[in-house]
Amino acid sequence: MQYLLMIYGDEAAMGAATPEQGKAMGEAYARFTQDIVKSGHLKGGDKLKPSSTATTIRRGDGKSLTTDGPFAETREQLSGYYIIEAKDLDEALMIAGKMPFSAGAVEVRPIDSLARQY
């Protein structure tokens, strides 16, 4: 089964990191990524542009409204994701638990590939 690992963090805090801290975090994520490539778990993933580049479409009452910004007002923003293959939720959580984040959260969610229409 595939799982989506969504990485949430505080963009302001990430932007305030020193160059050395940013380099260390980048290297830690590179090692994590290499490990899940080698283990065969990685199916995809990317770092996302800042939430200020997001556009949200909301629908209600038969109308669509397009607004700048992320879906919800929050202190943490979605900053990246991995798509992994894992035998079950326990294995997905074990893999996500190795991610080198020091603040924020990682949401682990199964992908419903049976619902795919393409």
MDAnalysis code that builds the backbone (N, CA, C; Angstrom):
import MDAnalysis as mda
import numpy as np

u = mda.Universe.empty(354, n_residues=118, atom_resindex=np.repeat(np.arange(118), 3), trajectory=True)
u.add_TopologyAttr("name", ["N", "CA", "C"] * 118)
u.add_TopologyAttr("resid", np.arange(1, 119))
u.add_TopologyAttr("resname", ["MET", "GLN", "TYR", "LEU", "LEU", "MET", "ILE", "TYR", "GLY", "ASP", "GLU", "ALA", "ALA", "MET", "GLY", "ALA", "ALA", "THR", "PRO", "GLU", "GLN", "GLY", "LYS", "ALA", "MET", "GLY", "GLU", "ALA", "TYR", "ALA", "ARG", "PHE", "THR", "GLN", "ASP", "ILE", "VAL", "LYS", "SER", "GLY", "HIS", "LEU", "LYS", "GLY", "GLY", "ASP", "LYS", "LEU", "LYS", "PRO", "SER", "SER", "THR", "ALA", "THR", "THR", "ILE", "ARG", "ARG", "GLY", "ASP", "GLY", "LYS", "SER", "LEU", "THR", "THR", "ASP", "GLY", "PRO", "PHE", "ALA", "GLU", "THR", "ARG", "GLU", "GLN", "LEU", "SER", "GLY", "TYR", "TYR", "ILE", "ILE", "GLU", "ALA", "LYS", "ASP", "LEU", "ASP", "GLU", "ALA", "LEU", "MET", "ILE", "ALA", "GLY", "LYS", "MET", "PRO", "PHE", "SER", "ALA", "GLY", "ALA", "VAL", "GLU", "VAL", "ARG", "PRO", "ILE", "ASP", "SER", "LEU", "ALA", "ARG", "GLN", "TYR"])
u.atoms.positions = np.array([
    [0.845, -1.177, 0.000],
    [0.000, 0.000, 0.000],
    [0.887, 1.236, 0.000],
    [0.428, 2.263, -0.678],
    [1.183, 3.516, -0.696],
    [0.645, 4.462, 0.374],
    [1.562, 5.249, 0.940],
    [1.237, 6.237, 1.969],
    [1.833, 7.573, 1.567],
    [1.117, 8.644, 1.878],
    [1.595, 10.003, 1.666],
    [2.097, 10.529, 3.004],
    [3.354, 10.939, 3.051],
    [3.936, 11.544, 4.250],
    [3.994, 13.046, 4.012],
    [3.104, 13.789, 4.657],
    [3.031, 15.238, 4.460],
    [3.802, 15.934, 5.576],
    [4.747, 16.773, 5.193],
    [5.640, 17.439, 6.138],
    [5.117, 18.850, 6.405],
    [4.804, 19.134, 7.674],
    [4.310, 20.454, 8.070],
    [5.338, 21.136, 8.962],
    [5.567, 22.411, 8.725],
    [6.491, 23.167, 9.547],
    [6.168, 24.644, 9.489],
    [6.831, 25.408, 10.319],
    [6.639, 26.849, 10.405],
    [7.582, 27.519, 9.410],
    [7.019, 28.064, 8.324],
    [7.857, 28.683, 7.287],
    [8.693, 29.835, 7.825],
    [8.150, 30.601, 8.759],
    [8.907, 31.722, 9.317],
    [10.134, 31.209, 10.069],
    [9.964, 30.156, 10.832],
    [11.093, 29.590, 11.576],
    [12.116, 28.996, 10.609],
    [11.631, 28.344, 9.548],
    [12.556, 27.786, 8.559],
    [13.340, 28.898, 7.879],
    [12.661, 30.011, 7.595],
    [13.316, 31.142, 6.950],
    [14.316, 31.837, 7.852],
    [14.145, 31.696, 9.173],
    [15.042, 32.334, 10.131],
    [16.257, 31.474, 10.461],
    [16.306, 30.271, 9.920],
    [17.444, 29.381, 10.190],
    [18.718, 29.980, 9.604],
    [19.819, 29.730, 10.266],
    [21.111, 30.181, 9.752],
    [21.462, 29.346, 8.527],
    [22.377, 29.838, 7.680],
    [22.806, 29.023, 6.534],
    [23.335, 27.647, 6.964],
    [24.048, 27.617, 8.078],
    [24.578, 26.346, 8.576],
    [23.451, 25.400, 8.979],
    [22.421, 25.939, 9.656],
    [21.282, 25.112, 10.058],
    [20.530, 24.605, 8.825],
    [20.353, 25.470, 7.838],
    [19.679, 25.077, 6.605],
    [20.445, 23.991, 5.873],
    [21.766, 24.129, 5.825],
    [22.605, 23.128, 5.167],
    [22.522, 21.795, 5.906],
    [22.579, 21.838, 7.225],
    [22.510, 20.604, 8.022],
    [21.168, 19.904, 7.822],
    [20.085, 20.670, 7.784],
    [18.765, 20.069, 7.582],
    [18.662, 19.480, 6.177],
    [19.165, 20.196, 5.180],
    [19.153, 19.687, 3.811],
    [19.934, 18.388, 3.690],
    [21.076, 18.325, 4.359],
    [21.888, 17.100, 4.324],
    [21.183, 15.954, 5.038],
    [20.499, 16.253, 6.143],
    [19.776, 15.214, 6.879],
    [18.638, 14.647, 6.021],
    [17.913, 15.520, 5.327],
    [16.831, 15.043, 4.443],
    [17.398, 14.278, 3.242],
    [18.558, 14.686, 2.748],
    [19.185, 13.953, 1.641],
    [19.543, 12.534, 2.084],
    [20.070, 12.385, 3.304],
    [20.392, 11.048, 3.823],
    [19.121, 10.219, 3.995],
    [18.067, 10.823, 4.569],
    [16.793, 10.121, 4.744],
    [16.268, 9.645, 3.391],
    [16.293, 10.538, 2.400],
    [15.798, 10.198, 1.062],
    [16.627, 9.061, 0.457],
    [17.938, 9.138, 0.562],
    [18.794, 8.074, 0.038],
    [18.480, 6.740, 0.707],
    [18.225, 6.776, 2.012],
    [17.904, 5.541, 2.739],
    [16.614, 4.904, 2.234],
    [15.571, 5.717, 1.992],
    [14.310, 5.111, 1.552],
    [14.330, 4.768, 0.061],
    [15.245, 5.381, -0.698],
    [15.457, 4.944, -2.084],
    [16.102, 3.556, -2.058],
    [17.169, 3.414, -1.260],
    [17.890, 2.139, -1.169],
    [16.994, 1.014, -0.661],
    [16.097, 1.321, 0.275],
    [15.234, 0.281, 0.846],
    [14.066, -0.063, -0.076],
    [13.875, 0.735, -1.139],
    [12.785, 0.478, -2.084],
    [11.443, 1.056, -1.674],
    [11.413, 1.860, -0.622],
    [10.149, 2.429, -0.138],
    [9.710, 3.680, -0.902],
    [10.650, 4.448, -1.449],
    [10.308, 5.737, -2.069],
    [9.602, 5.540, -3.404],
    [8.463, 6.213, -3.569],
    [7.714, 6.215, -4.822],
    [7.671, 7.608, -5.435],
    [7.918, 8.651, -4.648],
    [7.912, 10.014, -5.153],
    [7.989, 10.997, -4.012],
    [8.095, 12.268, -4.349],
    [8.111, 13.305, -3.325],
    [8.850, 14.535, -3.811],
    [8.597, 15.634, -3.161],
    [9.246, 16.897, -3.494],
    [9.088, 17.887, -2.358],
    [9.977, 18.861, -2.343],
    [9.819, 20.027, -1.487],
    [8.838, 20.945, -2.204],
    [8.001, 21.637, -1.466],
    [7.039, 22.555, -2.067],
    [7.525, 23.995, -1.958],
    [7.075, 24.832, -2.871],
    [7.329, 26.274, -2.790],
    [6.587, 26.805, -1.559],
    [6.927, 27.998, -1.050],
    [6.260, 28.551, 0.138],
    [4.746, 28.660, -0.046],
    [4.037, 28.625, 1.069],
    [2.569, 28.693, 1.020],
    [2.079, 29.996, 0.391],
    [2.916, 31.018, 0.369],
    [2.513, 32.284, -0.263],
    [2.313, 32.117, -1.768],
    [2.819, 31.030, -2.344],
    [2.633, 30.783, -3.774],
    [1.389, 29.941, -4.060],
    [0.703, 29.500, -3.015],
    [-0.471, 28.625, -3.181],
    [-1.694, 29.415, -3.629],
    [-2.557, 28.753, -4.344],
    [-3.871, 29.282, -4.707],
    [-4.891, 28.211, -4.333],
    [-5.966, 28.621, -3.696],
    [-6.982, 27.675, -3.225],
    [-8.295, 27.935, -3.940],
    [-8.927, 26.863, -4.378],
    [-10.273, 26.945, -4.960],
    [-11.238, 26.361, -3.941],
    [-12.219, 27.154, -3.545],
    [-13.258, 26.689, -2.620],
    [-14.571, 26.638, -3.380],
    [-15.371, 25.631, -3.047],
    [-16.674, 25.512, -3.686],
    [-17.751, 25.455, -2.626],
    [-18.857, 26.080, -2.933],
    [-20.019, 26.063, -2.053],
    [-21.162, 26.769, -2.725],
    [-22.350, 26.317, -2.467],
    [-23.558, 26.916, -3.054],
    [-23.473, 26.962, -4.576],
    [-22.838, 25.953, -5.181],
    [-22.757, 25.890, -6.635],
    [-21.810, 26.899, -7.258],
    [-20.981, 27.576, -6.446],
    [-20.051, 28.584, -6.949],
    [-18.619, 28.199, -6.580],
    [-17.682, 28.704, -7.357],
    [-16.266, 28.531, -7.048],
    [-15.657, 29.874, -6.706],
    [-14.780, 29.877, -5.704],
    [-14.072, 31.084, -5.296],
    [-12.594, 30.747, -5.253],
    [-11.785, 31.505, -5.980],
    [-10.341, 31.301, -6.003],
    [-9.687, 32.375, -5.154],
    [-8.838, 31.940, -4.212],
    [-8.141, 32.884, -3.342],
    [-6.660, 32.538, -3.294],
    [-5.845, 33.544, -3.045],
    [-4.422, 33.329, -2.863],
    [-4.185, 32.728, -1.489],
    [-3.209, 31.861, -1.404],
    [-2.804, 31.332, -0.111],
    [-3.223, 29.889, 0.108],
    [-2.776, 29.341, 1.234],
    [-3.060, 27.943, 1.552],
    [-4.517, 27.741, 1.950],
    [-4.904, 26.499, 2.070],
    [-6.291, 26.130, 2.361],
    [-6.760, 26.668, 3.700],
    [-5.926, 26.574, 4.733],
    [-6.365, 26.952, 6.079],
    [-5.374, 27.924, 6.705],
    [-5.889, 28.771, 7.548],
    [-5.034, 29.656, 8.333],
    [-4.415, 28.822, 9.449],
    [-3.109, 28.797, 9.509],
    [-2.438, 28.008, 10.531],
    [-1.004, 28.483, 10.689],
    [-0.390, 28.098, 11.785],
    [0.998, 28.464, 12.021],
    [1.955, 27.541, 11.275],
    [1.495, 26.345, 10.939],
    [2.326, 25.401, 10.202],
    [1.791, 25.253, 8.789],
    [2.712, 25.153, 7.836],
    [2.329, 25.029, 6.441],
    [2.895, 23.723, 5.887],
    [2.216, 23.191, 4.878],
    [2.702, 22.007, 4.187],
    [3.944, 22.413, 3.401],
    [5.080, 21.768, 3.680],
    [6.323, 22.189, 3.043],
    [6.915, 21.131, 2.121],
    [6.409, 19.926, 2.167],
    [6.920, 18.882, 1.290],
    [6.199, 17.585, 1.540],
    [6.521, 16.578, 0.745],
    [5.859, 15.290, 0.899],
    [6.708, 14.182, 0.306],
    [6.456, 12.992, 0.766],
    [7.008, 11.770, 0.190],
    [5.836, 10.841, -0.086],
    [5.917, 10.075, -1.144],
    [5.007, 8.966, -1.382],
    [5.857, 7.713, -1.217],
    [5.428, 6.854, -0.308],
    [6.201, 5.641, -0.033],
    [5.330, 4.405, -0.224],
    [5.987, 3.294, -0.390],
    [5.336, 1.984, -0.409],
    [5.684, 1.311, 0.916],
    [4.670, 0.864, 1.636],
    [4.875, 0.177, 2.910],
    [3.856, -0.947, 3.019],
    [4.207, -2.004, 3.735],
    [3.298, -3.150, 3.822],
    [2.064, -2.835, 4.657],
    [2.200, -1.886, 5.612],
    [1.066, -1.524, 6.453],
    [1.368, -0.194, 7.156],
    [0.403, 0.280, 7.943],
    [0.566, 1.561, 8.637],
    [1.755, 1.527, 9.593],
    [1.970, 0.419, 10.265],
    [3.095, 0.343, 11.204],
    [4.428, 0.591, 10.499],
    [4.605, -0.011, 9.328],
    [5.851, 0.205, 8.586],
    [5.938, 1.652, 8.099],
    [4.816, 2.218, 7.638],
    [4.807, 3.616, 7.190],
    [5.175, 4.555, 8.336],
    [4.658, 4.284, 9.528],
    [4.982, 5.117, 10.692],
    [6.442, 4.966, 11.095],
    [6.987, 3.764, 10.957],
    [8.392, 3.531, 11.265],
    [9.271, 4.354, 10.316],
    [8.923, 4.355, 9.034],
    [9.690, 5.121, 8.048],
    [9.564, 6.615, 8.334],
    [8.345, 7.094, 8.550],
    [8.124, 8.519, 8.824],
    [8.834, 8.950, 10.100],
    [8.915, 8.054, 11.079],
    [9.584, 8.366, 12.338],
    [11.072, 8.617, 12.186],
    [11.651, 8.182, 11.093],
    [13.080, 8.407, 10.830],
    [13.347, 9.736, 10.141],
    [12.282, 10.454, 9.763],
    [12.452, 11.732, 9.079],
    [13.120, 12.729, 10.034],
    [14.077, 13.524, 9.546],
    [14.864, 14.380, 10.431],
    [14.244, 15.733, 10.762],
    [12.940, 15.783, 11.038],
    [12.359, 17.082, 11.402],
    [12.497, 17.292, 12.907],
    [12.718, 18.547, 13.303],
    [12.891, 18.840, 14.729],
    [11.712, 19.620, 15.291],
    [10.855, 20.118, 14.429],
    [9.644, 20.834, 14.855],
    [8.602, 20.609, 13.773],
    [7.355, 20.854, 14.101],
    [6.291, 20.656, 13.130],
    [5.733, 19.250, 13.234],
    [5.269, 18.706, 12.122],
    [4.610, 17.407, 12.138],
    [4.737, 16.730, 10.785],
    [4.551, 15.426, 10.789],
    [4.444, 14.657, 9.558],
    [3.132, 13.881, 9.643],
    [2.250, 14.137, 8.711],
    [0.984, 13.403, 8.648],
    [1.177, 12.212, 7.714],
    [0.782, 11.039, 8.166],
    [0.884, 9.812, 7.380],
    [-0.529, 9.409, 6.984],
    [-0.768, 9.337, 5.670],
    [-2.119, 9.026, 5.203],
    [-2.063, 8.004, 4.075],
    [-2.878, 6.936, 4.168],
    [-2.918, 5.966, 3.077],
    [-3.449, 6.604, 1.802],
    [-2.912, 6.168, 0.671],
    [-3.394, 6.629, -0.635],
    [-4.409, 5.609, -1.130],
    [-5.567, 6.067, -1.523],
    [-6.631, 5.197, -1.990],
    [-6.464, 4.979, -3.487],
    [-5.487, 4.157, -3.856],
    [-5.204, 3.950, -5.277],
    [-6.318, 3.175, -5.969],
    [-7.154, 2.472, -5.216],
    [-8.286, 1.755, -5.824],
    [-9.332, 2.714, -6.368],
    [-9.331, 3.953, -5.875],
    [-10.290, 4.952, -6.321],
    [-9.814, 5.690, -7.571],
    [-8.592, 5.411, -8.005],
    [-8.003, 6.110, -9.154],
    [-8.857, 5.882, -10.390],
    [-9.155, 6.947, -11.102],
    [-10.029, 6.889, -12.263],
    [-9.273, 7.030, -13.594],
    [-7.975, 6.982, -13.558],
    [-7.192, 7.157, -14.789],
    [-6.223, 6.024, -14.966],
])
